[in-house]
């Protein structure tokens, strides 16, 4: 195959997967106009339109879908073969792209990377904070982090963290003005700090449980965030009650800046897992990272 045709096919496959000339051009390191010209040359050579273009989207035509189904797996095989060549190096090398939520990135990934990277200078790690259920294959990630119950069945999943327990907390200043909630039914009377995550399509519910009795509470309040830093700052400022991972609150509970309530209603659940498609497992760099992250403690 002529080098020019190979390059054109690779460019087409990337545009078709990304459904965007902008994203594909950025990944290829070329201008949108040059990429558009490349696709037009390929379409002219084949005598068929491969992409349907509108002002808002790009989608493969019937011919484009057929071509993509043929060439995309071949390019994936080539990428995997190139990645496997790293095994011939004396040290694991390469870039690893991971998508994760803010809490696992800070509580699990960051401590592991602090220990791993100094002894592996040829490994580069890119972490993208994302609360959605990202398709890691379609978005070009090597791995993702989710709670165990959220990992797709066709992925390899490795547990990387302990069980997680939530905590309902408020500041002393807040409780000087409001009574301590004794049961989940008391929460609607409080100013609660909400979290909105794309995973749920709405505000994150407060899932409480005691002695097998589960209560799903939809709380209301003046504040809603999509990150944990502002939620923590707001509860410390006395602006309401917050429902957060226990490890984020324990320091402030111990020094008296936060008061924990409804502790017997906060259950534990399986912690975070790193997941990835099986074809990625051949990367030595990813293998080193998986081993560094693997949770070796006790679970429920």
C-alpha positions as a Markdown table, in Angstrom:
| # | Residue | x | y | z |
|---|---|---|---|---|
| 1 | Unk | 0.0 | 0.0 | 0.0 |
| 2 | Unk | 1.3 | 3.4 | -0.9 |
| 3 | Unk | 2.3 | 5.5 | 2.1 |
| 4 | Unk | 0.0 | 8.3 | 1.0 |
| 5 | Unk | -3.1 | 6.0 | 0.9 |
| 6 | Unk | -2.1 | 4.5 | 4.3 |
| 7 | Unk | -1.9 | 8.0 | 5.8 |
| 8 | Unk | -5.2 | 9.1 | 4.3 |
| 9 | Unk | -7.0 | 6.0 | 5.6 |
| 10 | Unk | -5.6 | 6.6 | 9.1 |
| 11 | Unk | -6.8 | 10.2 | 9.0 |
| 12 | Unk | -10.3 | 9.1 | 7.8 |
| 13 | Unk | -10.5 | 6.4 | 10.6 |
| 14 | Unk | -9.7 | 9.1 | 13.3 |
| 15 | Unk | -12.2 | 11.6 | 11.9 |
| 16 | Unk | -14.9 | 8.9 | 11.8 |
| 17 | Unk | -14.2 | 7.7 | 15.3 |
| 18 | Unk | -14.0 | 11.3 | 16.8 |
| 19 | Unk | -17.0 | 12.5 | 14.7 |
| 20 | Unk | -15.1 | 15.8 | 14.5 |
| 21 | Unk | -12.6 | 17.3 | 12.2 |
| 22 | Unk | -11.5 | 19.6 | 15.1 |
| 23 | Unk | -10.6 | 16.8 | 17.5 |
| 24 | Unk | -9.0 | 14.7 | 14.9 |
| 25 | Unk | -6.9 | 17.5 | 13.5 |
| 26 | Unk | -5.7 | 18.3 | 17.0 |
| 27 | Unk | -4.6 | 14.7 | 17.6 |
| 28 | Unk | -2.9 | 14.5 | 14.2 |
| 29 | Unk | -1.1 | 17.9 | 14.7 |
| 30 | Unk | -2.4 | 19.4 | 11.5 |
| 31 | Unk | -4.9 | 22.1 | 10.5 |
| 32 | Unk | -8.6 | 21.4 | 9.9 |
| 33 | Unk | -8.4 | 22.6 | 6.4 |
| 34 | Unk | -5.5 | 20.3 | 5.6 |
| 35 | Unk | -7.3 | 17.4 | 7.2 |
| 36 | Unk | -10.5 | 18.2 | 5.2 |
| 37 | Unk | -8.4 | 18.3 | 2.0 |
| 38 | Unk | -6.9 | 14.8 | 2.8 |
| 39 | Unk | -10.4 | 13.3 | 3.3 |
| 40 | Unk | -11.6 | 14.9 | 0.0 |
| 41 | Unk | -8.6 | 13.4 | -1.9 |
| 42 | Unk | -9.4 | 10.0 | -0.4 |
| 43 | Unk | -13.1 | 10.2 | -1.4 |
| 44 | Unk | -12.1 | 11.3 | -4.9 |
| 45 | Unk | -9.7 | 8.4 | -5.2 |
| 46 | Unk | -12.4 | 5.9 | -4.1 |
| 47 | Unk | -15.2 | 7.6 | -6.0 |
| 48 | Unk | -17.5 | 7.5 | -3.0 |
| 49 | Unk | -18.4 | 10.0 | -0.2 |
| 50 | Unk | -17.2 | 8.7 | 3.1 |
| 51 | Unk | -18.4 | 11.3 | 5.5 |
| 52 | Unk | -21.5 | 13.4 | 5.9 |
| 53 | Unk | -20.7 | 16.9 | 7.0 |
| 54 | Unk | -23.0 | 19.4 | 8.7 |
| 55 | Unk | -22.2 | 22.6 | 10.6 |
| 56 | Unk | -22.6 | 20.7 | 13.8 |
| 57 | Unk | -21.5 | 17.1 | 13.2 |
| 58 | Unk | -19.6 | 14.6 | 11.1 |
| 59 | Unk | -20.8 | 11.1 | 10.5 |
| 60 | Unk | -19.7 | 8.2 | 8.2 |
| 61 | Unk | -21.9 | 7.4 | 5.2 |
| 62 | Unk | -22.8 | 3.8 | 4.5 |
| 63 | Unk | -19.6 | 3.4 | 2.5 |
| 64 | Unk | -17.7 | 5.2 | 5.3 |
| 65 | Unk | -19.1 | 2.8 | 7.9 |
| 66 | Unk | -18.1 | -0.2 | 5.8 |
| 67 | Unk | -14.6 | 1.1 | 5.3 |
| 68 | Unk | -14.2 | 2.0 | 9.0 |
| 69 | Unk | -15.3 | -1.4 | 10.0 |
| 70 | Unk | -12.5 | -2.8 | 7.8 |
| 71 | Unk | -9.6 | -0.5 | 8.5 |
| 72 | Unk | -10.2 | 0.5 | 12.2 |
| 73 | Unk | -9.4 | -3.0 | 13.6 |
| 74 | Unk | -6.2 | -3.1 | 11.5 |
| 75 | Unk | -5.0 | 0.2 | 12.9 |
| 76 | Unk | -5.8 | -1.1 | 16.4 |
| 77 | Unk | -3.7 | -4.2 | 15.7 |
| 78 | Unk | -0.8 | -2.0 | 14.5 |
| 79 | Unk | -1.1 | 0.2 | 17.6 |
| 80 | Unk | -1.0 | -2.8 | 19.8 |
| 81 | Unk | 1.9 | -4.3 | 18.0 |
| 82 | Unk | 3.9 | -1.1 | 18.3 |
| 83 | Unk | 3.0 | -0.9 | 22.0 |
| 84 | Unk | 4.2 | -4.5 | 22.5 |
| 85 | Unk | 7.7 | -3.4 | 21.2 |
| 86 | Unk | 8.1 | -1.6 | 24.5 |
| 87 | Unk | 8.6 | -5.0 | 26.1 |
| 88 | Unk | 12.0 | -5.1 | 24.3 |
| 89 | Unk | 13.2 | -2.0 | 26.1 |
| 90 | Unk | 15.2 | -2.3 | 29.3 |
| 91 | Unk | 12.6 | -0.1 | 31.1 |
| 92 | Unk | 8.8 | 0.2 | 30.6 |
| 93 | Unk | 8.0 | 3.4 | 28.6 |
| 94 | Unk | 5.2 | 5.2 | 27.0 |
| 95 | Unk | 2.2 | 7.4 | 27.8 |
| 96 | Unk | -0.8 | 6.2 | 29.8 |
| 97 | Unk | -4.1 | 8.1 | 29.5 |
| 98 | Unk | -6.6 | 7.6 | 32.4 |
| 99 | Unk | -10.0 | 9.0 | 33.0 |
| 100 | Unk | -11.1 | 9.2 | 36.7 |
| 101 | Unk | -13.3 | 11.1 | 39.1 |
| 102 | Unk | -11.7 | 13.7 | 41.4 |
| 103 | Unk | -11.9 | 11.6 | 44.5 |
| 104 | Unk | -10.1 | 8.5 | 43.2 |
| 105 | Unk | -7.6 | 10.6 | 41.4 |
| 106 | Unk | -6.5 | 12.3 | 44.6 |
| 107 | Unk | -7.0 | 9.5 | 47.1 |
| 108 | Unk | -5.7 | 6.5 | 45.1 |
| 109 | Unk | -3.9 | 7.5 | 41.9 |
| 110 | Unk | -1.9 | 10.4 | 43.2 |
| 111 | Unk | -0.2 | 8.5 | 46.1 |
| 112 | Unk | 0.6 | 5.6 | 43.8 |
| 113 | Unk | 2.1 | 7.8 | 41.1 |
| 114 | Unk | 4.2 | 9.6 | 43.7 |
| 115 | Unk | 5.9 | 6.3 | 44.5 |
| 116 | Unk | 6.0 | 4.8 | 41.0 |
| 117 | Unk | 7.1 | 7.6 | 38.6 |
| 118 | Unk | 10.5 | 8.5 | 40.2 |
| 119 | Unk | 11.8 | 5.0 | 39.5 |
| 120 | Unk | 10.2 | 4.9 | 36.0 |
| 121 | Unk | 11.2 | 8.1 | 34.2 |
| 122 | Unk | 10.2 | 6.8 | 30.8 |
| 123 | Unk | 6.5 | 6.5 | 31.8 |
| 124 | Unk | 4.2 | 9.5 | 31.2 |
| 125 | Unk | 0.7 | 9.5 | 32.8 |
| 126 | Unk | -2.1 | 11.8 | 31.7 |
| 127 | Unk | -5.2 | 11.9 | 34.0 |
| 128 | Unk | -8.4 | 13.5 | 32.9 |
| 129 | Unk | -11.0 | 14.3 | 35.6 |
| 130 | Unk | -14.4 | 13.3 | 34.3 |
| 131 | Unk | -17.5 | 12.3 | 36.3 |
| 132 | Unk | -19.3 | 10.7 | 33.3 |
| 133 | Unk | -19.3 | 7.0 | 32.3 |
| 134 | Unk | -16.7 | 7.6 | 29.6 |
| 135 | Unk | -16.2 | 5.1 | 26.8 |
| 136 | Unk | -12.5 | 4.7 | 27.2 |
| 137 | Unk | -12.0 | 3.0 | 23.9 |
| 138 | Unk | -13.9 | 5.6 | 21.9 |
| 139 | Unk | -12.2 | 8.5 | 23.7 |
| 140 | Unk | -8.7 | 7.1 | 23.4 |
| 141 | Unk | -8.0 | 6.3 | 27.0 |
| 142 | Unk | -5.9 | 3.4 | 28.1 |
| 143 | Unk | -7.8 | 2.9 | 31.4 |
| 144 | Unk | -10.4 | 4.4 | 33.6 |
| 145 | Unk | -11.4 | 4.4 | 37.3 |
| 146 | Unk | -14.9 | 3.6 | 38.5 |
| 147 | Unk | -16.6 | 2.0 | 41.5 |
| 148 | Unk | -16.7 | -1.8 | 41.1 |
| 149 | Unk | -20.4 | -1.9 | 40.4 |
| 150 | Unk | -20.1 | 0.5 | 37.5 |
| 151 | Unk | -17.4 | -1.4 | 35.4 |
| 152 | Unk | -18.6 | -2.9 | 32.2 |
| 153 | Unk | -18.5 | -6.7 | 32.0 |
| 154 | Unk | -16.3 | -6.7 | 28.9 |
| 155 | Unk | -13.5 | -4.9 | 30.7 |
| 156 | Unk | -10.7 | -6.2 | 32.8 |
| 157 | Unk | -11.1 | -4.7 | 36.3 |
| 158 | Unk | -8.5 | -4.5 | 39.0 |
| 159 | Unk | -9.4 | -3.4 | 42.5 |
| 160 | Unk | -7.2 | -0.4 | 43.5 |
| 161 | Unk | -8.8 | 0.9 | 46.7 |
| 162 | Unk | -10.4 | -0.1 | 50.0 |
| 163 | Unk | -14.1 | -0.1 | 50.7 |
| 164 | Unk | -15.6 | 3.3 | 50.8 |
| 165 | Unk | -17.8 | 4.7 | 53.5 |
| 166 | Unk | -19.7 | 8.0 | 53.3 |
| 167 | Unk | -20.2 | 10.5 | 56.0 |
| 168 | Unk | -22.9 | 13.2 | 56.7 |
| 169 | Unk | -21.2 | 16.2 | 58.3 |
| 170 | Unk | -21.8 | 19.8 | 59.3 |
| 171 | Unk | -19.8 | 22.5 | 61.1 |
| 172 | Unk | -20.3 | 23.5 | 64.7 |
| 173 | Unk | -21.4 | 26.9 | 63.5 |
| 174 | Unk | -24.2 | 25.3 | 61.4 |
| 175 | Unk | -25.4 | 23.2 | 64.3 |
| 176 | Unk | -25.5 | 26.2 | 66.6 |
| 177 | Unk | -28.4 | 27.3 | 64.4 |
| 178 | Unk | -29.9 | 24.0 | 63.5 |
| 179 | Unk | -30.7 | 20.8 | 65.4 |
| 180 | Unk | -28.7 | 17.6 | 64.8 |
| 181 | Unk | -30.6 | 15.3 | 62.5 |
| 182 | Unk | -31.5 | 12.0 | 64.2 |
| 183 | Unk | -32.9 | 10.1 | 61.2 |
| 184 | Unk | -32.8 | 10.5 | 57.4 |
| 185 | Unk | -36.3 | 11.9 | 57.6 |
| 186 | Unk | -34.9 | 14.9 | 59.3 |
| 187 | Unk | -32.7 | 15.9 | 56.4 |
| 188 | Unk | -35.3 | 17.7 | 54.2 |
| 189 | Unk | -35.5 | 20.3 | 57.0 |
| 190 | Unk | -31.8 | 21.1 | 56.6 |
| 191 | Unk | -29.8 | 23.2 | 54.1 |
| 192 | Unk | -28.0 | 20.4 | 52.3 |
| 193 | Unk | -25.1 | 20.8 | 49.9 |
| 194 | Unk | -25.8 | 18.8 | 46.7 |
| 195 | Unk | -23.6 | 17.2 | 44.1 |
| 196 | Unk | -24.6 | 17.0 | 40.5 |
| 197 | Unk | -22.9 | 14.3 | 38.4 |
| 198 | Unk | -23.5 | 13.5 | 34.7 |
| 199 | Unk | -23.5 | 9.8 | 35.6 |
| 200 | Unk | -26.8 | 10.3 | 37.4 |
| 201 | Unk | -28.3 | 13.0 | 35.1 |
| 202 | Unk | -29.3 | 14.9 | 38.2 |
| 203 | Unk | -28.4 | 15.6 | 41.8 |
| 204 | Unk | -26.6 | 12.8 | 43.6 |
| 205 | Unk | -28.9 | 11.1 | 46.0 |
| 206 | Unk | -27.9 | 10.4 | 49.6 |
| 207 | Unk | -28.1 | 6.6 | 49.9 |
| 208 | Unk | -28.4 | 5.7 | 53.5 |
| 209 | Unk | -28.8 | 2.3 | 55.1 |
| 210 | Unk | -29.2 | 0.8 | 58.6 |
| 211 | Unk | -29.8 | -2.9 | 59.6 |
| 212 | Unk | -30.8 | -3.7 | 56.0 |
| 213 | Unk | -33.2 | -0.8 | 55.6 |
| 214 | Unk | -32.2 | 1.4 | 52.7 |
| 215 | Unk | -33.3 | 5.0 | 52.4 |
| 216 | Unk | -32.7 | 7.1 | 49.3 |
| 217 | Unk | -32.9 | 10.7 | 50.3 |
| 218 | Unk | -33.3 | 13.6 | 47.8 |
| 219 | Unk | -32.1 | 16.6 | 49.7 |
| 220 | Unk | -32.4 | 20.3 | 48.9 |
| 221 | Unk | -30.3 | 23.3 | 49.7 |
| 222 | Unk | -28.8 | 26.6 | 48.4 |
| 223 | Unk | -25.6 | 25.0 | 46.9 |
| 224 | Unk | -24.9 | 22.4 | 44.3 |
| 225 | Unk | -21.4 | 21.5 | 43.0 |
| 226 | Unk | -19.8 | 19.1 | 40.6 |
| 227 | Unk | -16.6 | 18.8 | 42.6 |
| 228 | Unk | -15.6 | 17.8 | 46.1 |
| 229 | Unk | -13.3 | 20.8 | 46.9 |
| 230 | Unk | -16.1 | 23.4 | 46.9 |
| 231 | Unk | -18.4 | 21.0 | 48.7 |
| 232 | Unk | -15.8 | 20.6 | 51.5 |
| 233 | Unk | -15.1 | 24.3 | 51.7 |
| 234 | Unk | -18.8 | 25.1 | 51.9 |
| 235 | Unk | -19.5 | 22.7 | 54.7 |
| 236 | Unk | -16.5 | 24.0 | 56.6 |
| 237 | Unk | -17.9 | 27.5 | 56.1 |
| 238 | Unk | -21.1 | 26.4 | 57.8 |
| 239 | Unk | -23.3 | 26.7 | 54.7 |
| 240 | Unk | -25.0 | 23.4 | 55.1 |
| 241 | Unk | -24.7 | 19.6 | 55.6 |
| 242 | Unk | -22.6 | 17.6 | 53.2 |
| 243 | Unk | -22.6 | 13.9 | 52.2 |
| 244 | Unk | -19.0 | 13.0 | 51.3 |
| 245 | Unk | -16.5 | 10.1 | 51.3 |
| 246 | Unk | -15.4 | 9.5 | 54.9 |
| 247 | Unk | -11.7 | 9.9 | 54.2 |
| 248 | Unk | -12.2 | 13.5 | 53.1 |
| 249 | Unk | -13.9 | 14.4 | 56.4 |
| 250 | Unk | -12.1 | 12.4 | 59.1 |
| 251 | Unk | -9.3 | 15.0 | 59.6 |
| 252 | Unk | -11.9 | 17.8 | 60.2 |
| 253 | Unk | -14.0 | 15.6 | 62.4 |
| 254 | Unk | -11.0 | 14.8 | 64.6 |
| 255 | Unk | -10.0 | 18.4 | 65.0 |
| 256 | Unk | -13.5 | 19.6 | 65.7 |
| 257 | Unk | -14.1 | 21.6 | 62.6 |
| 258 | Unk | -16.9 | 19.2 | 61.5 |
| 259 | Unk | -19.4 | 17.2 | 63.4 |
| 260 | Unk | -20.6 | 13.8 | 62.1 |
| 261 | Unk | -24.2 | 12.8 | 62.2 |
| 262 | Unk | -26.3 | 9.8 | 61.1 |
| 263 | Unk | -23.1 | 7.7 | 61.4 |
| 264 | Unk | -25.1 | 4.5 | 61.9 |
| 265 | Unk | -26.9 | 5.2 | 58.6 |
| 266 | Unk | -23.7 | 5.4 | 56.5 |
| 267 | Unk | -22.8 | 1.9 | 55.0 |
| 268 | Unk | -19.6 | 0.8 | 53.3 |
| 269 | Unk | -19.5 | -0.3 | 49.7 |
| 270 | Unk | -16.9 | -1.7 | 47.3 |
| 271 | Unk | -14.2 | 0.7 | 46.4 |
| 272 | Unk | -12.5 | 1.9 | 43.1 |
| 273 | Unk | -11.4 | -0.3 | 40.3 |
| 274 | Unk | -9.0 | 0.4 | 37.4 |
| 275 | Unk | -10.5 | -1.0 | 34.2 |
| 276 | Unk | -9.2 | -1.4 | 30.7 |
| 277 | Unk | -9.8 | -3.5 | 27.5 |
| 278 | Unk | -7.9 | -6.7 | 27.2 |
| 279 | Unk | -5.9 | -5.6 | 24.2 |
| 280 | Unk | -4.2 | -2.9 | 26.2 |
| 281 | Unk | -2.8 | -5.4 | 28.7 |
| 282 | Unk | 0.3 | -5.9 | 26.4 |
| 283 | Unk | 1.6 | -2.5 | 27.3 |
| 284 | Unk | 4.5 | -2.9 | 29.8 |
| 285 | Unk | 3.9 | 0.6 | 31.1 |
| 286 | Unk | 0.3 | -0.1 | 31.9 |
| 287 | Unk | 1.3 | -3.4 | 33.5 |
| 288 | Unk | 3.7 | -1.6 | 35.8 |
| 289 | Unk | 1.0 | 0.9 | 36.8 |
| 290 | Unk | -1.6 | -1.8 | 37.4 |
| 291 | Unk | 0.7 | -3.6 | 39.7 |
| 292 | Unk | 1.5 | -0.4 | 41.6 |
| 293 | Unk | -2.2 | 0.4 | 42.0 |
| 294 | Unk | -3.4 | -3.2 | 42.8 |
| 295 | Unk | -5.2 | -3.1 | 46.2 |
| 296 | Unk | -3.8 | -5.8 | 48.6 |
| 297 | Unk | -5.7 | -5.0 | 51.7 |
| 298 | Unk | -8.8 | -6.4 | 53.2 |
| 299 | Unk | -12.3 | -5.8 | 51.8 |
| 300 | Unk | -15.8 | -6.2 | 53.3 |
